[in-house]
Amino acid sequence: MADLDKASLLEYFTKNGVLVSPSALEKIIKYSSSSLIEDLVKNSDGYIDDRIVEAALKPKREMNDFEVYLPEVRFNSSVEDFRKMFVSKYEKLSRIISASSSMRGSISIKTAKHSQGQVKVIGMVSEVSMTKNGHKRVLIEDLDDSIQVFILKDRGIINEVILEDEVIGIIGNVSSSSKDPVIFADEIVRPDIPYRILDETKHEPVFVASLSDIHIGSKTFRKNEFQDMIKWFESSDDTSLSTKYLILSGDVVDGIGVYPGQENDLELLNPLDQYEALASFVSQIPEDITVFIMPGNHDTVRLSEPQPVFPEKIRKMFPSNAVFLPNPYNLKLEGKNVLVYHGMSLNDMIELIPGANYDSIGKAIEAILVRRHLSPRYGGNTPLIPSSVDYHVIEEVPDIFITGHIHSHYIGNYKGVRYVNSSTWQSQTEYQKMMNFNPKPSKLTLFDLYSRTVIVKDFDKSTS
């Protein structure tokens, strides 16, 4: 089969009972080898067009390398369950803080009360207030005791944003001049994350793609743009060919009964029909791309976090390359930590962190990383299920941190941790118009697991 010209190729295909389109023939001559020509004939059903040739030319991806472990969350919603959850949070975060060089030699609050001079203590914040003289008063507690901490107004740390329920370390001096000992703080130490250094040893790109808040079933779902994205995954684009993972981080359908009058905004009223539509889209994505699917507040699972994976009746609708995750989840991809969280707590963080807003969500995301907790303050707009383990503590430092929920699109880097607030695939809703918020839809974010490369594929037709 070596060195065949057009006439010889046509004769070969005709002899084997195969018709070839003219454009397909040109591609075969330009790109193919004799082994591929034989494969085309062997696997043909009698006709070869451009699509079949492109599929044959497309390099095969390696098997994907990931780990998924689903924790079993047990709860009874008793006072004891709440206590265990806060104890779990305190113990996990205090271990991280005490391991930092600045907090070596930390002692319990009870011991600190009987000490003199400088002390180092770790506690969960119970109250934050300002004195009439402009000093900040913080009540912290550990598992046995509590103590008042004062931050004087002439200290630089007076401007630190301290949230109730976060766990912090305090370095300061004990004063016993009042009835109860207090600490005058010199330094606040948070769990924070260490600088992340990416090992950029030469490696072929492996991209993990991220999107969120698809809202299938809504009249404002961007079906055509979503279909364009799927076509891109099927293409021979170099980045597409190097994409092995796709993460859908919650609100994959619009659901029903999420807010009053939602039925008027729906194209598909039955949530099961919505999931079937999503499954149909996922089945069009190349089967060698693993699609991870997480629930959000619009999905058919409990609203309180951590949210479980979808029930079996939904999971069985999807092809074999779909893998279901709880919310939140620390996903292991080829030895890298990819922390995925739908992001309900971002609403609270926007209210709590100065400078954070829906258009520039980076300050809120970085405040979460600093505090090593996905919902640092209990309550607010983020319903949490009480359990003996706090699954919102960021125990392992992520390489990539993915959120969604607020329908924005923001990419950042904090101490080497690349993060994204993933783009929605829903146009502006009436509620968003009322709030004067313009979403940033139809953008696919891709992170290379082996380099600092971040690519955004923009499928938003309204901006073209």
C-alpha positions as CSV (number, residue, x, y, z in Angstrom):
1,M,0.0,0.0,0.0
2,A,3.0,2.3,0.0
3,D,3.1,5.5,-2.3
4,L,-0.4,5.2,-3.6
5,D,-1.8,8.0,-5.8
6,K,-5.4,9.1,-6.0
7,A,-6.3,6.6,-8.8
8,S,-4.7,3.7,-7.0
9,L,-6.5,4.6,-3.8
10,L,-9.9,4.8,-5.5
11,E,-9.2,1.5,-7.1
12,Y,-8.3,0.0,-3.7
13,F,-11.4,1.3,-2.0
14,T,-13.7,0.3,-4.9
15,K,-12.2,-3.2,-4.9
16,N,-13.1,-3.5,-1.2
17,G,-16.6,-2.2,-1.8
18,V,-16.1,1.2,-0.1
19,L,-17.2,4.6,-1.4
20,V,-15.1,7.7,-0.4
21,S,-16.1,11.3,-0.6
22,P,-13.7,13.6,-2.6
23,S,-12.8,15.7,0.4
24,A,-12.2,12.6,2.5
25,L,-9.9,11.2,-0.2
26,E,-7.8,14.4,-0.2
27,K,-7.4,14.1,3.6
28,I,-6.4,10.5,3.3
29,I,-3.7,11.3,0.8
30,K,-2.4,14.2,2.8
31,Y,-2.3,12.8,6.3
32,S,-2.8,9.0,6.3
33,S,-0.5,6.0,6.3
34,S,-1.0,2.6,4.7
35,S,-2.0,1.1,8.1
36,L,-4.7,3.7,8.6
37,I,-6.0,3.2,5.1
38,E,-6.4,-0.5,5.8
39,D,-8.1,0.3,9.2
40,L,-10.5,2.6,7.4
41,V,-11.5,-0.2,5.0
42,K,-11.7,-2.8,7.8
43,N,-14.0,-0.6,10.0
44,S,-16.0,1.0,7.3
45,D,-19.7,0.3,6.7
46,G,-19.4,1.0,3.0
47,Y,-18.9,4.8,3.0
48,I,-16.0,7.1,4.2
49,D,-16.5,10.8,4.7
50,D,-14.6,13.6,6.4
51,R,-15.9,12.8,9.9
52,I,-14.7,9.2,9.7
53,V,-11.3,10.2,8.5
54,E,-10.9,12.8,11.2
55,A,-11.9,10.3,13.8
56,A,-9.3,7.9,12.5
57,L,-6.6,10.6,12.6
58,K,-7.5,11.7,16.1
59,P,-4.9,10.4,18.6
60,K,-6.1,8.1,21.3
61,R,-6.1,9.5,24.8
62,E,-4.4,7.6,27.6
63,M,-6.6,6.0,30.3
64,N,-7.6,8.5,32.9
65,D,-6.1,8.5,36.3
66,F,-8.3,9.5,39.2
67,E,-9.6,8.5,42.6
68,V,-13.1,8.9,44.0
69,Y,-13.9,8.0,47.6
70,L,-17.5,8.7,48.8
71,P,-17.7,9.4,52.5
72,E,-20.8,8.2,54.4
73,V,-22.2,11.2,56.2
74,R,-24.2,10.1,59.3
75,F,-26.3,12.7,61.2
76,N,-29.2,12.9,63.6
77,S,-29.5,16.7,63.9
78,S,-29.2,16.6,67.7
79,V,-27.4,19.1,69.9
80,E,-24.6,16.5,70.2
81,D,-24.2,16.4,66.4
82,F,-23.7,20.1,66.3
83,R,-21.2,20.0,69.1
84,K,-19.2,17.2,67.3
85,M,-19.2,19.2,64.1
86,F,-17.7,22.2,65.8
87,V,-15.2,20.1,67.7
88,S,-14.1,18.4,64.4
89,K,-13.6,21.8,62.9
90,Y,-11.6,23.1,65.8
91,E,-9.4,20.0,66.1
92,K,-8.6,19.9,62.4
93,L,-7.8,23.6,62.0
94,S,-6.0,23.9,65.3
95,R,-3.6,21.1,64.2
96,I,-2.8,23.0,61.1
97,I,-2.2,26.3,63.0
98,S,-0.1,24.7,65.7
99,A,2.1,23.1,63.0
100,S,3.2,26.6,61.8
101,S,6.5,27.8,62.9
102,S,5.1,31.0,64.5
103,M,2.7,28.9,66.8
104,R,5.2,26.4,68.1
105,G,4.8,26.1,71.8
106,S,1.1,27.1,71.9
107,I,-0.8,26.3,75.1
108,S,-4.4,25.8,76.1
109,I,-6.5,28.8,77.1
110,K,-6.8,27.5,80.7
111,T,-3.0,27.3,81.0
112,A,-2.7,30.8,79.4
113,K,-4.9,32.3,82.1
114,H,-2.4,31.3,84.7
115,S,0.6,32.5,82.7
116,Q,2.5,35.7,82.5
117,G,4.1,37.6,79.6
118,Q,3.7,36.4,76.0
119,V,1.5,33.4,75.2
120,K,0.3,31.5,72.1
121,V,-3.2,30.2,72.1
122,I,-5.6,28.7,69.5
123,G,-9.3,29.2,69.7
124,M,-12.6,29.4,67.8
125,V,-14.1,32.9,67.6
126,S,-17.4,33.2,69.5
127,E,-17.9,36.9,69.5
128,V,-16.4,40.0,67.7
129,S,-17.2,43.5,68.8
130,M,-15.8,47.0,69.1
131,T,-15.3,48.9,72.4
132,K,-16.4,52.5,72.8
133,N,-12.8,53.5,72.6
134,G,-12.3,51.9,69.1
135,H,-10.5,48.7,70.2
136,K,-11.6,45.3,68.9
137,R,-12.8,42.7,71.4
138,V,-12.7,39.0,70.4
139,L,-13.9,36.1,72.5
140,I,-12.2,32.8,71.6
141,E,-12.7,29.3,73.0
142,D,-11.0,26.0,72.9
143,L,-12.4,22.6,74.1
144,D,-12.1,23.6,77.8
145,D,-12.2,27.3,78.3
146,S,-12.6,30.8,76.8
147,I,-10.8,34.1,77.0
148,Q,-11.2,37.7,75.9
149,V,-8.7,39.0,73.4
150,F,-8.2,42.7,72.8
151,I,-6.8,44.2,69.6
152,L,-5.8,47.8,70.3
153,K,-6.7,50.4,67.7
154,D,-3.1,51.5,67.2
155,R,-2.1,48.0,66.1
156,G,-2.0,47.2,62.4
157,I,-4.0,44.0,62.9
158,I,-7.0,46.1,64.1
159,N,-8.1,46.1,60.4
160,E,-8.0,42.3,60.2
161,V,-11.4,40.8,59.2
162,I,-12.3,38.3,62.0
163,L,-15.3,36.1,61.4
164,E,-17.3,34.3,64.1
165,D,-16.7,30.6,64.1
166,E,-13.3,30.8,62.3
167,V,-10.3,29.2,64.1
168,I,-7.3,31.5,64.7
169,G,-4.1,31.5,66.6
170,I,-3.3,34.5,68.9
171,I,0.1,35.6,70.0
172,G,0.0,38.2,72.7
173,N,0.5,39.1,76.3
174,V,-1.7,38.1,79.2
175,S,-3.0,40.8,81.6
176,S,-4.4,39.8,85.0
177,S,-5.2,43.4,86.1
178,S,-8.9,42.8,85.7
179,K,-11.1,40.2,87.4
180,D,-10.7,37.8,84.5
181,P,-7.3,37.5,82.6
182,V,-7.4,38.8,79.0
183,I,-4.9,38.7,76.2
184,F,-3.7,41.8,74.3
185,A,-3.0,40.5,70.8
186,D,0.2,41.3,68.9
187,E,-0.4,38.9,66.0
188,I,-3.2,36.8,64.5
189,V,-2.2,33.5,62.9
190,R,-4.5,31.7,60.5
191,P,-4.4,28.2,59.1
192,D,-3.8,29.7,55.6
193,I,-2.1,27.6,52.9
194,P,1.6,27.4,52.3
195,Y,3.0,28.6,48.9
196,R,2.3,26.0,46.3
197,I,5.2,25.3,43.9
198,L,4.1,23.5,40.7
199,D,6.5,20.9,39.5
200,E,6.6,21.8,35.8
201,T,8.7,18.8,34.7
202,K,8.1,18.4,31.0
203,H,4.9,16.6,30.4
204,E,2.3,16.5,27.6
205,P,-0.6,18.8,28.6
206,V,-3.5,17.2,30.4
207,F,-6.4,19.6,30.8
208,V,-9.2,19.5,33.3
209,A,-12.2,21.6,32.0
210,S,-14.6,23.3,34.3
211,L,-18.1,24.8,34.0
212,S,-21.0,25.2,36.4
213,D,-24.6,26.2,36.7
214,I,-25.9,24.8,33.4
215,H,-29.6,25.0,34.6
216,I,-31.0,22.7,32.0
217,G,-34.7,22.9,32.0
218,S,-34.7,26.7,32.3
219,K,-36.0,28.8,29.4
220,T,-32.8,30.8,29.7
221,F,-30.5,27.7,29.3
222,R,-28.0,28.5,26.5
223,K,-28.6,25.3,24.6
224,N,-27.0,26.3,21.3
225,E,-23.8,27.5,23.0
226,F,-23.7,24.4,25.1
227,Q,-24.0,22.3,21.9
228,D,-21.2,24.3,20.4
229,M,-19.0,23.5,23.3
230,I,-19.7,19.8,22.9
231,K,-18.8,20.0,19.2
232,W,-15.5,21.5,20.3
233,F,-14.8,18.6,22.5
234,E,-15.4,16.3,19.5
235,S,-13.0,18.3,17.3
236,S,-9.4,17.7,16.5
237,D,-8.3,21.0,18.3
238,D,-5.0,20.3,20.2
239,T,-6.5,21.5,23.5
240,S,-9.6,19.4,23.0
241,L,-7.5,16.4,22.3
242,S,-5.5,17.0,25.5
243,T,-8.6,17.3,27.7
244,K,-9.2,14.3,29.8
245,Y,-11.5,15.6,32.5
246,L,-14.6,17.8,32.6
247,I,-16.1,19.0,35.9
248,L,-19.7,20.2,36.2
249,S,-19.8,21.8,39.7
250,G,-23.5,21.9,40.5
251,D,-26.8,23.3,39.5
252,V,-26.6,21.1,36.4
253,V,-30.4,21.4,36.1
254,D,-32.8,24.2,37.1
255,G,-35.0,21.9,39.2
256,I,-38.5,22.9,40.4
257,G,-39.8,24.6,43.5
258,V,-36.5,26.3,44.2
259,Y,-38.1,29.7,44.3
260,P,-41.8,31.0,44.1
261,G,-43.1,31.0,40.5
262,Q,-40.2,29.0,39.1
263,E,-42.6,27.0,36.9
264,N,-43.1,30.1,34.8
265,D,-39.4,30.1,33.9
266,L,-39.1,26.4,33.0
267,E,-39.1,24.7,29.6
268,L,-39.0,21.3,31.2
269,L,-41.2,21.1,34.3
270,N,-40.2,17.6,35.4
271,P,-36.7,17.4,37.0
272,L,-36.3,13.9,35.7
273,D,-36.8,15.2,32.2
274,Q,-34.2,17.8,32.9
275,Y,-31.6,15.2,34.0
276,E,-32.5,13.1,30.9
277,A,-31.7,16.1,28.7
278,L,-28.4,16.6,30.5
279,A,-27.6,12.9,30.1
280,S,-28.2,13.2,26.4
281,F,-25.7,16.1,26.2
282,V,-23.1,14.1,28.3
283,S,-23.5,11.1,26.0
284,Q,-22.3,13.3,23.1
285,I,-19.0,14.1,24.9
286,P,-16.2,11.8,23.8
287,E,-16.2,8.7,26.0
288,D,-12.5,9.0,26.8
289,I,-13.2,12.3,28.7
290,T,-14.3,11.6,32.3
291,V,-17.2,13.8,33.3
292,F,-17.5,14.6,37.0
293,I,-21.0,15.8,38.0
294,M,-21.7,17.5,41.4
295,P,-25.0,18.7,42.8
296,G,-25.8,22.3,43.8
297,N,-28.7,24.0,45.4
298,H,-31.0,23.6,42.4
299,D,-30.4,19.9,42.1
300,T,-32.5,16.9,43.3
301,V,-30.7,16.2,46.6
302,R,-30.9,17.7,50.0
303,L,-30.1,21.4,50.2
304,S,-27.9,21.2,53.3
305,E,-24.2,20.6,52.8
306,P,-22.4,18.3,52.5
307,Q,-24.7,17.2,49.7
308,P,-24.7,13.6,48.6
309,V,-24.3,12.2,45.1
310,F,-27.4,12.0,42.9
311,P,-29.8,9.1,43.6
312,E,-29.5,5.9,41.5
313,K,-32.6,6.7,39.4
314,I,-30.7,9.8,38.1
315,R,-27.2,8.2,37.9
316,K,-28.4,5.4,35.7
317,M,-29.5,7.8,33.0
318,F,-25.9,8.7,32.3
319,P,-23.2,7.0,30.2
320,S,-20.3,5.1,31.7
321,N,-17.8,8.0,31.5
322,A,-20.0,10.0,34.0
323,V,-18.7,10.0,37.6
324,F,-20.8,11.5,40.4
325,L,-19.4,13.5,43.3
326,P,-20.8,14.8,46.6
327,N,-20.6,18.6,47.3
328,P,-17.9,19.5,48.4
329,Y,-15.2,17.1,47.2
330,N,-11.4,16.9,47.0
331,L,-10.8,15.1,43.7
332,K,-7.5,13.3,43.0
333,L,-6.6,13.7,39.4
334,E,-3.2,12.2,38.3
335,G,-1.7,12.9,41.8
336,K,-3.1,16.5,41.9
337,N,-5.7,17.8,44.4
338,V,-8.6,19.4,42.7
339,L,-11.0,20.9,45.3
340,V,-14.5,21.2,43.9
341,Y,-17.3,23.1,45.7
342,H,-20.5,24.4,44.3
343,G,-20.1,27.6,46.4
344,M,-23.2,28.5,48.3
345,S,-21.1,30.1,51.0
346,L,-19.8,32.7,48.5
347,N,-23.1,34.6,49.1
348,D,-22.1,34.9,52.8
349,M,-18.5,35.8,52.1
350,I,-19.5,38.6,49.8
351,E,-21.3,40.2,52.7
352,L,-18.5,39.5,55.2
353,I,-15.3,40.4,53.2
354,P,-14.7,44.0,52.3
355,G,-14.1,44.5,48.6
356,A,-15.7,41.1,47.6
357,N,-18.6,41.3,45.1
358,Y,-20.2,39.2,42.4
359,D,-18.1,40.6,39.6
360,S,-14.8,40.3,41.5
361,I,-15.2,37.2,43.6
362,G,-11.5,36.6,44.1
363,K,-11.3,38.3,47.5
364,A,-14.0,36.0,48.8
365,I,-12.4,32.8,47.4
366,E,-9.0,33.8,48.8
367,A,-10.6,34.5,52.3
368,I,-11.9,30.9,52.2
369,L,-8.4,29.6,51.4
370,V,-6.8,31.7,54.1
371,R,-9.2,30.3,56.7
372,R,-9.0,26.7,55.3
373,H,-12.7,26.3,55.5
374,L,-15.4,26.4,52.7
375,S,-17.9,28.1,55.0
376,P,-16.0,29.8,57.8
377,R,-19.0,31.3,59.6
378,Y,-21.8,28.9,60.5
379,G,-25.3,29.8,59.3
380,G,-26.2,32.7,57.1
381,N,-27.1,31.6,53.6
382,T,-25.3,28.3,53.8
383,P,-27.3,25.4,55.3
384,L,-24.9,22.9,56.9
385,I,-25.9,19.4,58.1
386,P,-24.5,18.6,61.6
387,S,-22.3,15.5,61.6
388,S,-19.4,14.2,63.6
389,V,-17.0,15.2,60.8
390,D,-16.7,18.7,59.3
391,Y,-16.3,18.0,55.6
392,H,-15.8,21.8,54.8
393,V,-12.3,22.0,56.4
394,I,-9.7,22.2,53.6
395,E,-7.3,19.7,55.1
396,E,-5.3,19.1,51.9
397,V,-3.9,22.0,50.1
398,P,-5.5,22.1,46.6
399,D,-3.6,22.5,43.4
400,I,-6.8,23.8,41.8
401,F,-9.9,25.2,43.5
402,I,-13.1,25.2,41.5
403,T,-16.3,26.9,42.6
404,G,-19.5,28.1,40.9
405,H,-23.0,29.1,42.1
406,I,-22.9,32.9,41.5
407,H,-22.9,32.9,37.7
408,S,-19.8,34.9,37.4
409,H,-16.5,34.0,35.9
410,Y,-13.3,34.8,37.7
411,I,-9.8,33.2,37.5
412,G,-7.1,33.8,40.1
413,N,-4.0,32.4,41.8
414,Y,-3.4,32.5,45.5
415,K,0.0,31.3,46.7
416,G,0.2,29.0,43.7
417,V,-3.3,27.6,44.0
418,R,-5.1,28.3,40.8
419,Y,-8.8,28.9,41.2
420,V,-11.9,29.7,39.2
421,N,-15.4,30.7,39.8
422,S,-16.8,28.7,36.9
423,S,-19.0,30.2,34.2
424,T,-22.7,29.5,34.0
425,W,-24.6,28.4,30.9
426,Q,-27.7,30.4,31.7
427,S,-28.6,33.8,30.4
428,Q,-29.5,36.7,32.8
429,T,-32.7,35.8,34.7
430,E,-35.4,38.3,35.8
431,Y,-34.1,38.1,39.4
432,Q,-30.6,39.0,38.2
433,K,-32.0,41.9,36.2
434,M,-33.7,43.1,39.4
435,M,-30.4,42.8,41.3
436,N,-28.6,44.6,38.4
437,F,-26.2,41.6,38.1
438,N,-24.9,40.6,34.7
439,P,-23.7,37.0,34.6
440,K,-20.6,36.0,32.5
441,P,-22.0,32.9,30.7
442,S,-20.7,30.3,28.3
443,K,-17.0,30.2,29.1
444,L,-15.2,27.0,29.5
445,T,-12.1,27.1,31.7
446,L,-9.3,24.6,31.2
447,F,-6.4,24.0,33.6
448,D,-3.3,22.0,32.6
449,L,-2.5,19.6,35.5
450,Y,1.2,19.7,34.7
451,S,1.9,23.4,34.0
452,R,0.6,26.9,35.0
453,T,-1.4,27.1,31.7
454,V,-5.0,28.2,32.0
455,I,-7.2,28.5,28.9
456,V,-10.6,30.1,28.5
457,K,-12.8,29.0,25.6
458,D,-15.5,31.6,25.1
459,F,-18.7,30.3,23.5
460,D,-20.7,33.4,24.3
461,K,-22.3,34.4,21.0
462,S,-23.7,37.7,22.5
463,T,-20.1,39.1,22.6
464,S,-19.1,38.0,19.2
